[in-house]
Amino acid sequence: MSIWSSIADFLTQTAYSAFSSVIEAVRTYFEGDAETRRRVAFSIAMIALSAKMAKADGIVSAQEVRAFQDIFEVPEKEADHVSRLYNLAKQDVAGFESYARQIASLCRSSQTDGVEIGCDALSDVLDGLFYIAKADGYVHDKEMAFLRRVSEIFSIEEDEFLLIAGRHVNLGPADPYAVLGLTRGVAYKEAKQHYRKLVRQNHPDLVIARGMPYEFQKIANHRLAAINAAWATIEKQLDQHDYAG
């Protein structure tokens, strides 16, 4: 069953008047099925926070809408459910911080054999939001403030926030080093080991295993492409440096 079918079934069985009640209902509706709950929670998070972020700079651009559609790839028969959720979130008087806290709590309550699982997916949610925010060619200051606040609520460390941001936003002369979380002057061997580690950690199969639905694989693919592109540039620079030395 696709994630959209799971969400459609969930919505037809759930009474809700605000998006906040939808998030809370996920917790109980999918109790006993941690994997589906993680994937539904991820999707709900993307819909809710995308809707709120779209209003952050006061302008919902056509590019942002296309980026949203590009990530979601919703089957036509399920499109109405996603549109309803998106509009409900956009119109809800509750602020985005409330949503972010509920989503973080939902993630942290997902456990298997007493072990907390799924929270790495919060970084994936932030990555997807950056992807949408940059779609018009620029991450507005208000959007960046929105994303930074979401990362704080998700307990994402500053270094990781900058690592995610670096894949989407030009952070200055440190780019593309910022994309890989490397400092200039790093030895070639150390840099390559770090790059290989990032590739393993961000392989689409692993990202999906920790909670991202298959339907969102484009996020993981774009991330890996950014990592590979950054390494291609850095490797060339380091090779030249080593040769010159």
Secondary structure as UniProt FT lines:
FT   HELIX           3..13
FT   HELIX           19..29
FT   TURN            30..32
FT   HELIX           34..54
FT   TURN            55..57
FT   HELIX           62..72
FT   HELIX           76..78
FT   HELIX           79..91
FT   HELIX           96..108
FT   STRAND          111..112
FT   TURN            113..114
FT   STRAND          115..116
FT   TURN            119..120
FT   HELIX           121..133
FT   HELIX           134..136
FT   HELIX           141..153
FT   TURN            154..155
FT   HELIX           158..166
FT   TURN            167..168
FT   TURN            173..176
FT   HELIX           177..180
FT   TURN            184..185
FT   HELIX           188..201
FT   HELIX           204..209
FT   TURN            210..211
FT   HELIX           214..216
FT   HELIX           217..244
//
